[in-house]
Amino acid sequence: MNIVLMRSTVDSKADPYYNALKTSANNVTSIPVLADRFINSEELECQVFSSNSFSGIIFTSKRAVEAVADCCAAGLPAGWRERPCFVVGDATKAAASKLGFPCVGHQSGNADNLAQMIILSKVIFPRGVPLLFVCGKQRRDELPNALTQNDVPLKIIEAYEVTEDPALSSNINTYLREHSVPSHIVYFSPSGYKFAGVVWKQLLDKAIEKVQMVAIGPTTGSVIQKDGFKVLMASKPTPDNLLQTIRTGLPNS
């Protein structure tokens, strides 16, 4: 197997996804897909330093946590340590916990499941006091819609926006010259597929049919399926779950 992880990593040997897959694959390569920048920093800082105005906080990406960290150089306001921090995934939990947030929900697997967990927990929230949802500009609406429909008040701050990595096409070309057609391409987000999927299709043409698409989670998987591909979907955003999904090799069509 030659596996391509469509994600950035500073050191592949320290990447848990690389380490989980390397014993089962001939080659594992990471290709950065996304570039992003913080936005609305002043508004975010104002809200983060008004912890008493919120009953808790929600993160569905590590990058959102990093946006909060960027405006809390002097340390996280103490009020957040007394309020629940709802997160998706181990990486998001690790980043938020490092800042001092008391995290719950990381095992939920995706934003839809997290929303249901929050709805079931709403009895612990002060009545009428909103949750703060820190997210990207390209967020999906399922979570905020579900919370609003179930009378969970919410304040949304778009803290970053995502664009295509400027070297994406060049890096994929280089990979194909050095390794030829990969057996598996792993996508970690709908945005990652939006930008990288079109490049792979252009460069591989009909050879794209030889590649097994893999998605971290059903949200990303559904986007790839809509493009006509069979997809292996890791049910949880963890390296071990991804490895098991690839080993099992049963595509969801």
N, C-alpha and C positions, 0 to 999 in steps of 0.2 A: 504493500500500500504506500502511495505517496499522498500525504495529506497536507492541504493548505488551510491554515487558520487565518481567516480574514479579520485580523485584529493587530494592533500594534503591541510590541513588547520590547522593552529596553534590553533585556538579557534573556534569550530563549531558555537558557539552562536554569533560570530562576522562575520560569513561567510554569505554573502548575498544570496547565493544559498540555504544554509541550512534554513535560515529564510524565504525564499520564499516558500519552500516546506513543512515546518514542520506542517503547519495548515491543509494540505491536506493528510498527510501520517501518518501511525502508527509509523514509524521509518525512520529516515534519517541518514545515516552513510557515512562518508568520509574515503576512503582508499587510501593512497599515492601510486602512480604508478611509478613515475619517480624520478630519481636522476640525477643531472647534475653538470657539472663543467665548469668554464670559461676556454676558450682556446684563443690563439692568442692575449693575453692581451696587449703585447707591440705594436703590429701592430694596434690594435684598438685604443689605447691611442694616437698613432701618428696621426691617421686619425681624431679622435675627436678633437684634438687640432690643426687641420688644416681646420677649418670651412670655411675659405675663398676659399678653393679648391672645395667646394660643393655647389649645389643650394638648397639642402634640405636633409632630412634624412627620412628613412622608418623603422618602427618597426611593425612586425606582431606578436610579443609576448612580454609579460611582462618581461620575462627572458632576452630578448635582451636589454631592457631598463636597467635592473639591471646590466648587464655587462658594459654598459656605465657609470652608476652611480659609479661602482666599480673603474673605472679609472679616475673619476672626483671628488675625495674626496675634493679638494679645490674649487669646484664649476664648473658649466658648462661654457665653453668659451662663451663670450658674442655674438659672431657671430651667434650662433645657434638660438638666440632669434629673429633674423631678417629673418630666413628662415623657410619654411613650414616643419612641421613634420607630416608625413602621418602614421596613426596608424589604427589597427583593434581592435575593442572592447573597452568596458568601462574600464576594468582593465589596459590595456596597455595605454590608454589615461591618466588615473589617475596617473600612475607611471611616464609617460613622462612629464606630466604637472607639477608634483611636482618638477622635475628637472629643469624646466624652458622652456621646448620646447613649442612652439605655435602649438597645435595639430589640425589637421583636418582629416576627414575621418573615425572617430571611428564608425560611424553609417553604414559603408559600409557592415559590416557583415562577410566578408571573403576576402582573399587575391586577388581573381579574381576580385571582385567588386572594391577593392581598386586600383588595377592596371588600370582599366578603368577610375577611377576618376583621377589618376595621368596623364594618357594619355591625357585626356580632359583638364588638367591644364597645360600642358607642355609649353603653350605660355608664362607663367609667368617665366619660367626658363631661365637663361642666356644661350645662344646658346653654346652647346658643353661642358657645365659645368655639371658634373655628380651628380646624387643623391647618397647618401651613404645608402646602405641597410645593416643593422646590423641584423643578423639572427643566427639560430642554424645550426649545421652541417647537421642535418637531414631535412633541409628545403625542401619544394616542389619547383619545377621549374616554375610553371605557371606564377607567378608574374614577375620574372626577364626575362623570355622568352617573355612575352607580352610587357614589356617595351622595350626590345631590338628590337623586331620586329617593334615597332612604333617609333624607333629612339630617345628613351629616354636613354641617357647614364647613366651607373650604375657602381658603385664600390661596390663589395660585400665583407663583412667581416663576417666570421663565428666566432661568439663570445662565443659559448658554445656548448657542446655536451651532448646528453641525453642517459642515460642507465636505466636499470630496478632498481627500489627500491629493495634493498636486502631483505627487509622484506615482499615483496608483497605476495608471496605464503602463508607465515605464517599468515599474516593478513586476507587473504581471508578465510583460514581454520578456523581461530578464529571466523570470522563473521558467517560462516555456522553453526558452533557449537552453537552459541548463538542465531541466528535468523532464521536459515534454509534458504530455497531458496528465494531470493529477487524477488519482482514483477517487478522492474525496475533496470537496470544498466545504468548509465549515463557516457558517454565517452566525454572527452573534447579535444582530439587530436588524430590524427592517431597513434602517438607513444604510447599514452596511451592504445589504443586498441591492438596494436601490442604486447605489453608486458602482459597486463592483460587478453585479450581475450583468449589466449591459456590456462592460468591458470584456468579461470572459466570453460572452456570446459572440461578440464581434471578432475576437481573436481566435476562438476555437471553431466557429462556424458549426458544421455538423458534428464535429468531434465532441461538442458539449454533451451529446447524448451518451457518451461513454463515462461521464462523470457522475458520481453519486453526490447529490446535494444533501447537506446536513445542516440542521438548524438547532440553535439553542433556544428551546421553548416553542410553544405552539403559535405565539404571535408572529415570530419571524418565519416559522414554518408555513403558516397560512399565506403569507405574502409570496413565498417562493412557489407554493402550489398553484396560486392564481396565475403564475407565469407558465404553467403547464408542466412543471417538473414533479417527479416523485421525490419525496423528502423523508429522510430519517430525522426524527425529532427527539432530541434529548428532553425528557420531561422536567428535569431540574438543571439549573445553570451551574453545574459542578463538573470538574474534570472526570471524576469516576463515572458519572452518569453518561457523559459524552463517550467515554471509552466503551462502556457497556452497550450503548446504542449502536456504535459503529461495529462492534464485534457481533452483535445480534444480527444486524444487517437486514432488518425487515422494514421496508419503506412503507410509509403511510401515503396512500394515493388519494 
